[in-house]
Amino acid sequence: MKMSKEQYETLEAAITAVVNHWGKDACYDYAQQHNHERLRWKLLSLAERNLRFSDDHPGFVDGHWKRVYPQCVGWNLYGELNDNHIDTALRKITLNLGV
């Protein structure tokens, strides 16, 4: 895996927080309605909102987004990784979480 251990552990913790907030049943339902690949990328999107943006972001201020994991200043997976690298990590994380 091309992702660093630190990046992986941070991403895993953030996705775990999202799954805990959303619930495994909701993840299962989402995957059934769409597919597992789309679930993985949806979880990434929700985790990245938390990792990349401060509480001052309009999504959090307006209540459209929910803070479930602390911001990680400077978070940027795409600085050195591509979608294939990220998807490899997402597959492992979702498998470990059972979603």
CNS distance restraints for C-alpha pairs under 8 A (distance, minus, plus):
assign (resid   1 and name CA) (resid  85 and name CA) 6.63 0.50 0.50
assign (resid   1 and name CA) (resid  88 and name CA) 7.08 0.50 0.50
assign (resid   1 and name CA) (resid  89 and name CA) 7.28 0.50 0.50
assign (resid   2 and name CA) (resid  81 and name CA) 7.17 0.50 0.50
assign (resid   2 and name CA) (resid  85 and name CA) 6.07 0.50 0.50
assign (resid   3 and name CA) (resid   7 and name CA) 6.27 0.50 0.50
assign (resid   3 and name CA) (resid   8 and name CA) 6.22 0.50 0.50
assign (resid   3 and name CA) (resid  81 and name CA) 7.06 0.50 0.50
assign (resid   3 and name CA) (resid  85 and name CA) 6.84 0.50 0.50
assign (resid   3 and name CA) (resid  86 and name CA) 7.42 0.50 0.50
assign (resid   3 and name CA) (resid  89 and name CA) 7.56 0.50 0.50
assign (resid   4 and name CA) (resid   8 and name CA) 6.12 0.50 0.50
assign (resid   5 and name CA) (resid   9 and name CA) 6.08 0.50 0.50
assign (resid   6 and name CA) (resid  10 and name CA) 6.15 0.50 0.50
assign (resid   7 and name CA) (resid  11 and name CA) 6.04 0.50 0.50
assign (resid   7 and name CA) (resid  77 and name CA) 7.85 0.50 0.50
assign (resid   8 and name CA) (resid  12 and name CA) 5.93 0.50 0.50
assign (resid   8 and name CA) (resid  89 and name CA) 6.99 0.50 0.50
assign (resid   9 and name CA) (resid  13 and name CA) 6.11 0.50 0.50
assign (resid  10 and name CA) (resid  14 and name CA) 6.20 0.50 0.50
assign (resid  11 and name CA) (resid  15 and name CA) 6.05 0.50 0.50
assign (resid  11 and name CA) (resid  47 and name CA) 7.35 0.50 0.50
assign (resid  12 and name CA) (resid  16 and name CA) 5.97 0.50 0.50
assign (resid  12 and name CA) (resid  93 and name CA) 5.99 0.50 0.50
assign (resid  13 and name CA) (resid  17 and name CA) 6.25 0.50 0.50
assign (resid  14 and name CA) (resid  18 and name CA) 6.34 0.50 0.50
assign (resid  14 and name CA) (resid  47 and name CA) 5.30 0.50 0.50
assign (resid  14 and name CA) (resid  48 and name CA) 7.94 0.50 0.50
assign (resid  14 and name CA) (resid  50 and name CA) 7.60 0.50 0.50
assign (resid  14 and name CA) (resid  51 and name CA) 7.40 0.50 0.50
assign (resid  14 and name CA) (resid  68 and name CA) 7.78 0.50 0.50
assign (resid  14 and name CA) (resid  69 and name CA) 5.76 0.50 0.50
assign (resid  15 and name CA) (resid  19 and name CA) 6.11 0.50 0.50
assign (resid  15 and name CA) (resid  43 and name CA) 6.18 0.50 0.50
assign (resid  15 and name CA) (resid  44 and name CA) 6.76 0.50 0.50
assign (resid  15 and name CA) (resid  46 and name CA) 7.83 0.50 0.50
assign (resid  15 and name CA) (resid  47 and name CA) 5.41 0.50 0.50
assign (resid  15 and name CA) (resid  93 and name CA) 7.92 0.50 0.50
assign (resid  16 and name CA) (resid  20 and name CA) 6.04 0.50 0.50
assign (resid  16 and name CA) (resid  97 and name CA) 7.29 0.50 0.50
assign (resid  17 and name CA) (resid  21 and name CA) 6.10 0.50 0.50
assign (resid  17 and name CA) (resid  47 and name CA) 8.00 0.50 0.50
assign (resid  17 and name CA) (resid  68 and name CA) 5.92 0.50 0.50
assign (resid  17 and name CA) (resid  69 and name CA) 6.32 0.50 0.50
assign (resid  18 and name CA) (resid  22 and name CA) 5.92 0.50 0.50
assign (resid  18 and name CA) (resid  43 and name CA) 6.92 0.50 0.50
assign (resid  18 and name CA) (resid  46 and name CA) 6.87 0.50 0.50
assign (resid  18 and name CA) (resid  47 and name CA) 6.33 0.50 0.50
assign (resid  18 and name CA) (resid  68 and name CA) 6.43 0.50 0.50
assign (resid  18 and name CA) (resid  69 and name CA) 7.88 0.50 0.50
assign (resid  19 and name CA) (resid  23 and name CA) 5.39 0.50 0.50
assign (resid  19 and name CA) (resid  24 and name CA) 6.20 0.50 0.50
assign (resid  19 and name CA) (resid  27 and name CA) 7.22 0.50 0.50
assign (resid  19 and name CA) (resid  43 and name CA) 7.62 0.50 0.50
assign (resid  20 and name CA) (resid  24 and name CA) 7.14 0.50 0.50
assign (resid  21 and name CA) (resid  68 and name CA) 7.10 0.50 0.50
assign (resid  22 and name CA) (resid  26 and name CA) 6.19 0.50 0.50
assign (resid  22 and name CA) (resid  27 and name CA) 7.09 0.50 0.50
assign (resid  23 and name CA) (resid  27 and name CA) 6.47 0.50 0.50
assign (resid  24 and name CA) (resid  28 and name CA) 6.09 0.50 0.50
assign (resid  24 and name CA) (resid  99 and name CA) 6.44 0.50 0.50
assign (resid  25 and name CA) (resid  29 and name CA) 6.11 0.50 0.50
assign (resid  26 and name CA) (resid  30 and name CA) 6.05 0.50 0.50
assign (resid  27 and name CA) (resid  31 and name CA) 6.18 0.50 0.50
assign (resid  27 and name CA) (resid  39 and name CA) 7.07 0.50 0.50
assign (resid  27 and name CA) (resid  99 and name CA) 6.41 0.50 0.50
assign (resid  28 and name CA) (resid  32 and name CA) 6.20 0.50 0.50
assign (resid  28 and name CA) (resid  99 and name CA) 6.39 0.50 0.50
assign (resid  29 and name CA) (resid  33 and name CA) 6.18 0.50 0.50
assign (resid  30 and name CA) (resid  34 and name CA) 6.06 0.50 0.50
assign (resid  30 and name CA) (resid  35 and name CA) 7.43 0.50 0.50
assign (resid  30 and name CA) (resid  39 and name CA) 6.55 0.50 0.50
assign (resid  31 and name CA) (resid  35 and name CA) 4.46 0.50 0.50
assign (resid  31 and name CA) (resid  36 and name CA) 4.97 0.50 0.50
assign (resid  31 and name CA) (resid  38 and name CA) 7.21 0.50 0.50
assign (resid  31 and name CA) (resid  39 and name CA) 5.55 0.50 0.50
assign (resid  32 and name CA) (resid  36 and name CA) 7.77 0.50 0.50
assign (resid  34 and name CA) (resid  38 and name CA) 6.49 0.50 0.50
assign (resid  34 and name CA) (resid  39 and name CA) 7.49 0.50 0.50
assign (resid  35 and name CA) (resid  39 and name CA) 6.37 0.50 0.50
assign (resid  36 and name CA) (resid  40 and name CA) 6.23 0.50 0.50
assign (resid  37 and name CA) (resid  41 and name CA) 6.49 0.50 0.50
assign (resid  38 and name CA) (resid  42 and name CA) 6.04 0.50 0.50
assign (resid  39 and name CA) (resid  43 and name CA) 6.13 0.50 0.50
assign (resid  40 and name CA) (resid  44 and name CA) 6.31 0.50 0.50
assign (resid  40 and name CA) (resid  87 and name CA) 7.76 0.50 0.50
assign (resid  40 and name CA) (resid  90 and name CA) 5.99 0.50 0.50
assign (resid  40 and name CA) (resid  91 and name CA) 7.16 0.50 0.50
assign (resid  40 and name CA) (resid  94 and name CA) 7.03 0.50 0.50
assign (resid  41 and name CA) (resid  45 and name CA) 6.13 0.50 0.50
assign (resid  41 and name CA) (resid  87 and name CA) 7.99 0.50 0.50
assign (resid  41 and name CA) (resid  90 and name CA) 7.78 0.50 0.50
assign (resid  42 and name CA) (resid  46 and name CA) 6.28 0.50 0.50
assign (resid  43 and name CA) (resid  47 and name CA) 6.03 0.50 0.50
assign (resid  44 and name CA) (resid  48 and name CA) 5.91 0.50 0.50
assign (resid  44 and name CA) (resid  90 and name CA) 7.67 0.50 0.50
assign (resid  45 and name CA) (resid  49 and name CA) 6.36 0.50 0.50
assign (resid  46 and name CA) (resid  50 and name CA) 6.88 0.50 0.50
assign (resid  47 and name CA) (resid  51 and name CA) 6.27 0.50 0.50
assign (resid  47 and name CA) (resid  69 and name CA) 7.68 0.50 0.50
assign (resid  48 and name CA) (resid  52 and name CA) 5.65 0.50 0.50
assign (resid  48 and name CA) (resid  53 and name CA) 7.97 0.50 0.50
assign (resid  49 and name CA) (resid  53 and name CA) 5.81 0.50 0.50
assign (resid  49 and name CA) (resid  65 and name CA) 7.95 0.50 0.50
assign (resid  50 and name CA) (resid  54 and name CA) 7.62 0.50 0.50
assign (resid  50 and name CA) (resid  67 and name CA) 6.02 0.50 0.50
assign (resid  50 and name CA) (resid  68 and name CA) 6.85 0.50 0.50
assign (resid  50 and name CA) (resid  69 and name CA) 5.67 0.50 0.50
assign (resid  50 and name CA) (resid  70 and name CA) 6.30 0.50 0.50
assign (resid  50 and name CA) (resid  71 and name CA) 5.52 0.50 0.50
assign (resid  50 and name CA) (resid  72 and name CA) 7.97 0.50 0.50
assign (resid  51 and name CA) (resid  69 and name CA) 7.02 0.50 0.50
assign (resid  51 and name CA) (resid  70 and name CA) 6.43 0.50 0.50
assign (resid  51 and name CA) (resid  71 and name CA) 4.33 0.50 0.50
assign (resid  51 and name CA) (resid  72 and name CA) 4.87 0.50 0.50
assign (resid  51 and name CA) (resid  73 and name CA) 7.38 0.50 0.50
assign (resid  51 and name CA) (resid  75 and name CA) 6.36 0.50 0.50
assign (resid  52 and name CA) (resid  71 and name CA) 5.93 0.50 0.50
assign (resid  52 and name CA) (resid  72 and name CA) 6.14 0.50 0.50
assign (resid  52 and name CA) (resid  73 and name CA) 6.49 0.50 0.50
assign (resid  52 and name CA) (resid  74 and name CA) 7.07 0.50 0.50
assign (resid  52 and name CA) (resid  75 and name CA) 5.57 0.50 0.50
assign (resid  52 and name CA) (resid  76 and name CA) 7.53 0.50 0.50
assign (resid  53 and name CA) (resid  57 and name CA) 6.22 0.50 0.50
assign (resid  53 and name CA) (resid  71 and name CA) 6.16 0.50 0.50
assign (resid  53 and name CA) (resid  73 and name CA) 7.91 0.50 0.50
assign (resid  54 and name CA) (resid  71 and name CA) 6.04 0.50 0.50
assign (resid  55 and name CA) (resid  60 and name CA) 5.66 0.50 0.50
assign (resid  55 and name CA) (resid  61 and name CA) 6.64 0.50 0.50
assign (resid  55 and name CA) (resid  67 and name CA) 7.77 0.50 0.50
assign (resid  56 and name CA) (resid  60 and name CA) 6.76 0.50 0.50
assign (resid  56 and name CA) (resid  61 and name CA) 6.07 0.50 0.50
assign (resid  57 and name CA) (resid  61 and name CA) 6.14 0.50 0.50
assign (resid  58 and name CA) (resid  62 and name CA) 5.67 0.50 0.50
assign (resid  59 and name CA) (resid  63 and name CA) 6.21 0.50 0.50
assign (resid  59 and name CA) (resid  64 and name CA) 5.15 0.50 0.50
assign (resid  59 and name CA) (resid  65 and name CA) 5.15 0.50 0.50
assign (resid  60 and name CA) (resid  64 and name CA) 6.10 0.50 0.50
assign (resid  60 and name CA) (resid  65 and name CA) 4.91 0.50 0.50
assign (resid  60 and name CA) (resid  66 and name CA) 6.32 0.50 0.50
assign (resid  60 and name CA) (resid  67 and name CA) 7.11 0.50 0.50
assign (resid  77 and name CA) (resid  81 and name CA) 5.98 0.50 0.50
assign (resid  77 and name CA) (resid  86 and name CA) 7.77 0.50 0.50
assign (resid  78 and name CA) (resid  82 and name CA) 6.15 0.50 0.50
assign (resid  81 and name CA) (resid  85 and name CA) 5.89 0.50 0.50
assign (resid  81 and name CA) (resid  86 and name CA) 6.79 0.50 0.50
assign (resid  82 and name CA) (resid  86 and name CA) 6.38 0.50 0.50
assign (resid  83 and name CA) (resid  87 and name CA) 5.91 0.50 0.50
assign (resid  84 and name CA) (resid  88 and name CA) 6.21 0.50 0.50
assign (resid  85 and name CA) (resid  89 and name CA) 6.72 0.50 0.50
assign (resid  86 and name CA) (resid  90 and name CA) 6.20 0.50 0.50
assign (resid  87 and name CA) (resid  91 and name CA) 6.01 0.50 0.50
assign (resid  88 and name CA) (resid  92 and name CA) 6.47 0.50 0.50
assign (resid  89 and name CA) (resid  93 and name CA) 6.11 0.50 0.50
assign (resid  90 and name CA) (resid  94 and name CA) 6.02 0.50 0.50
assign (resid  91 and name CA) (resid  95 and name CA) 6.02 0.50 0.50
assign (resid  92 and name CA) (resid  96 and name CA) 6.13 0.50 0.50
assign (resid  93 and name CA) (resid  97 and name CA) 6.20 0.50 0.50
assign (resid  94 and name CA) (resid  98 and name CA) 5.97 0.50 0.50
assign (resid  94 and name CA) (resid  99 and name CA) 5.27 0.50 0.50
assign (resid  95 and name CA) (resid  99 and name CA) 6.28 0.50 0.50
